[in-house]
Amino acid sequence: MVKNLYQEGITIPVSAYALGERIELKDINLGQRISSSPLTICVEDGKYAVLFRYGAVVLFNMETEEEEDFVRKIRFAISDPFSAPKIEEAEIIFSRDAEESAYNGIIRLQDSSVERLQIVADVLAKSVILSYYESSIAEAFDRVEPFAENLQKKGKRFYSSRKLLEQIGNALLIQHKMVGRVEVGENPDILWERPDLERLYARLIDEYELHDRDRALERKLDLISRTAETLLNLLQGTRSIRLELYIVILIVLELLISIFQMFLWGK
């Protein structure tokens, strides 16, 4: 028999936070642990938190002040906290007879089992982390765009190799975090134990467009990296031509000096 955490027919708020690069889950010692994969905590009666190592936390049935208080309590376990955390909010309606679905921030579930809440938490956590990376990549686009515009409009290259290498490094780092830590394209482990929840998971990822957003980010990261590499190659090519020009000038100067000396000796 399924153990429900909430009564039939009620509606609860749920909020997902992207807080930092990583959360050290082993250091979290708040409330009562319900599950370790993913880490699920009963903070107090009717209020739950699901935490993910890649820096996301999903909070169920908490007021704004309670959410902020919980985030403050776990801040010590967050590595490289974001200066401006991302937040996504939704509502969950529990109805035994309803078809499970998600639309426009409203999620309908047939029961309030831990496993169903963990499925919701997994999708919302990935969604809010994607939102953070989407903002980061938009900023990266803004930094690379002036380089390309200068090249197109003026034919000049007002950029340094150091800045271009930084852009390539940022793109590679975001790509590594998405693939190695967040695993947006991977199904949660809970589906191995509860394959009956695959349909709910599929509907949630479709509503939040996780796969489409993940592919779009990959394309943007590739474009940023290739653009920066192209500009870097142009810069290196320019330096190579400049070096060759200096060598030619030195050779010409040496010839002129030799000719001048021969002229003096001839007198």
Beta strands, then each sheet from edge to edge (+ up, - down):
strand 1: 11-23
strand 2: 32-36
strand 3: 39-44
strand 4: 47-52
strand 5: 56-60
strand 6: 78-94
strand 7: 101-103
strand 8: 106-109
sheet 1: 2+ 3- 4+ 5- 1+ 6- 8- 7+
end
